[in-house]
């Protein structure tokens, strides 16, 4: 199965439909008048469809087991067509379109099975997805935003050449996957005045986003928050909270991070952890969704 551990939970919705075509009006009459020998067709199909939705991952190999938090089946008759519509919702990392289509298919086969003694020419057709929302379907277009971006590594050991920078490179790789070019990449020591000077320099050069990695821990030399926070004209605590919450699901040490995010006038600044894994997970937690701030009317 595809690895979805880096995804975030969002509200996912899918609606699918299937059509059962009968060959005679008498079949429809028996259905509507509840004269089908095997029982109430709609109720049986509804039950079967719900079971199908819940058991999709047991049958479709690459489907992840997920919590189904809402499911509904609706039926209508149009001429000799019986149309089944299935809705599914979850708050999870992956979508429910296969669950909706599978539920529609199982319900349609149930209708077929119950009506076949009355009509030997029944057909099932037009199983299709009508709509899905959540995840990339709803937020993927945000990755097309391309703010002028800089990456700043705050590390004594890296700036002294004693250690290779991996966290900054991981951030650049994530931005590259979103087609966001990094116009400046710098490495500086953990010094408040140097960090602040670099921020002001990038602001003056009309950069729109600065991602800093390093100096957000609890060591005496971890001073990035102390450097960044006084320069902010508007803090955005929700982004930092989302980063820590995402990390906390993966390691209990995430609560020790002092990541801070906010604006310096029109420059968005993100101060992220200095470890490679911490930087990667922080980026996964908020991108591409954070790019919403650069949409029309959003950027301050």
N, C-alpha and C positions, 0 to 999 in steps of 0.2 A: 504494500500500500504506500501511497505517497506520504512523505513526512510533512505533517501539518503542525508540528510542535512550535514553529516560529510564528504561527498565525494568532490573531487575537479573536476573542469572542465578539460577534456582532449578531444582531437580529437577522435571521435568515428566513425567507419566505419563498414558497414555490407553489404554483398552481398548474395542474396538468389535467388533460381531458382524454377520454376514450369514447368511441362511438360503437354501439352495437346495432347492427342493421338487421331487421327481421324482414320476412318476405310477404307477410299477410297481416291484414288489420285484425283478424281474430286473435292473433298472438298478443297484440297490443291491448286488445279488450280484456283478455284473460289476465294480463299483467296488472292493468289498472283496477280491475274488479276483484283482484286477489283470488283468482280461480285457478292459479297454477298449482298442479298436484304437489310439487315439492315445497310449497310454502310461499311466504311473502318474499318476493324477489328483491325488492329494494332493501329490506331489512337484512336479508342474508348477504347481499352484495356489500352493504355498508360494513357489516361485521367482518367480512372477508377482506375488504379493502383496508380497514384499520389494522387488522393483523398483518397484512402484507406490508404496510408502511412501517410497522414496528420491527418486522423481521427482514427488512431489505438487506442489511449487512450480512445476514446469514446465507443469502443466496447470491448476491452480486459480489464477486471476490474483492474488488478494489474499494468498495464502499466502507467507510468508517462507521462503527457503532456510534450513535449519537442520541442525545436525549430529545425525544419528540415531545414538544411542549404544547402543541395544538395540532389537531388533524380533523378535517371535516370532509364528508362526501355529500355531493348534491346530485340529484337526478332530474332530468326533464325529458319529455317525449315530444318529438317534432316529426309528425307524419309517421313513418315506419322506422325512425331512428330513435334509439335510446341513448341519450348523451349523459355521460358520467363526468363530473368535475370534482377534482380532489385538491384540497388546500392543506399545506403542511407548514408549520413554523417551529423554529428552534432558536435558542441563543447559543451559538457554538462557533467553532473554527471553520467549519465547512458547510456547504449548502445542502438543501434538501430536495433538489430537483429530481434526483433519481428515486428518492422515496415517494415523491408525488406521482411520478410516472409508473412506478412499480405498483403502488396502491391502486391507481386507475386501471392498470392491466389486470391485476388480480380480481378487482371488482367486476370488470368486463367479462372475464372468463367465468366468473360465478353466475352472472346473468345468462351467459351462453349455456352453461351447464343446466340451469333450472328451466330454461325455455326450449331446449333442444327436443324434448319429447313432443312439443306442440308444433315445432317448426324446424324441419331438417335443413333449411337453407339460410340459417343465421350466419352472419359474418361479423367479425371484429375488425375495425379499421380506425385509422386516424388517431392513434395514441400519440400525443404530442405535449410538449411543454408550452404553456401559454405565457407564463411570466415567472421571473425569479428576481429577488432583490437581496441585498446584503453582500458583504465582501467586495471583491473586485468589480462585480456588476454595478455596485452603487458608488464605489470610491476609487475605482481604477483610473478614472480620467484625471484624478489629481496628480498622478505621476508625470503628467505632461507639463506641469508648471516648472519653470527653469529660473529660479532666483539666482542672482549673482552670489556665489557661495565660496566661503573660505573655510579651511580646516586648520585648526591650531592645536598642536600637541604641547602640553605643559608637563615637562618632565626633566628633572635634573640629570638623571642617568642617560636619557636619550640625547639631550642637548650636549652632553659631554662626550658622546660617542661610545659610552660604555654598554649601551643596550640598543638593540634594533627596535624601531617603531613598528608595532603591529596593529595597535588600536587605531591610529590615524589611517593606516592603509585599509583597515576593515571598514571604516566610515566612508572612505573614498569609493571602495568597491560597492557599498550599498547605494551610494548616490549615483554611481555609474549605471547600476541596474535600473535606476529610475530615470536615466538619461539626463541627469543634472551634472553639468561639468563643474569641476572644482578649479576656480581661477587662481587660487593661492593656497599653498600648503607650507606651513612654517612649524618649526620646532623651537621652543624657548624654555628657559628654566622656570622653576616654580618661584617666581618673584612677583609680588603684587604690582609693583610699579611697572614692570616689564609687560605683564598681562594687560594692565589697563592701557598702557601706551599703545599696544598692538590693537586693542579693541577700538580706540579712538582713531587710529590710523585707518583701519578698515571702514569705519563709519564715514570718515572724510572722503574715502575713495568710492563711496556709494555702493558698498556691498549690502546685500539684503539679508543674508543668512551667514552666521558664523557658528561653526560647531567646534567646541573645545573638548578635548579629551585629556583627562588627568587632573589630579589635584582635588578630587571631590571626596576623598576618604577622610580618615581621622588622624593620620600621621601629622606631626608638627609642621612638616613642609607642605601639607595639602592646604593650599590657600586660594584655590580658584574661586570658591564661592565668595570669599571675602573680597576678592578682586572684582568679581563680576557684579555682585548685588548692589554696591553703591552707585554703579554707573547706569543701572536700569531705570528707565522712566516708567515702565509698566511691567510688573512681574506676571507670569502666567503659571500659577502653581499647579493647575490641572495637568499640564504636560509632564512636569517632574513627578507628580503623583502617579500618573499612568506608567511612567518608566519604572518607578519603584514597585508598583503593583505587579507589573509584568515580570520583573526580575524576581520578586518574592515567590512567584509560582515555580521558579526554577532553582533558587538557592536562598536559604534563610539569611545570607549575608547581605542581600540587597537592601535591607532596612538600614544598613550602615552607610549607604551612599548619601551624599549631600548634593546631589544634582540640583541645579537651578536653571530656570528657563525664563526668558522675558525679552522685552524690547529695550534697546537703547535708541530712542527715537524711531527710525525706520529700519534699524538693524535688529533682526531676530537672533538672539544668542542662546545657544544650548550648551551647558556645561555638563559633560557626560563622564562616566567613570573612565579610569585610565587603563584598566585591564582589557585585553582584546575581547574576551567573552562579554564583559560588561558593556563595552562599546557596541558590539554587535547586537546584543539583546536590547539595548536602549534604542538603537536605530530601528530594529524590527518592531519595537513597541509602538512607535509613533509615526513611522513612515509607511506609506505615502500620506497618511491621514492628516498629518501636521501641515502639509502643503495647502490645505484649505485656506490657511491665513493669507496666502498670496493670490487668492481668487478675487474677482471683481468686487470691490466694496469691502473687502476683508482686511487688506493690508493697511495698517495704521502708520 
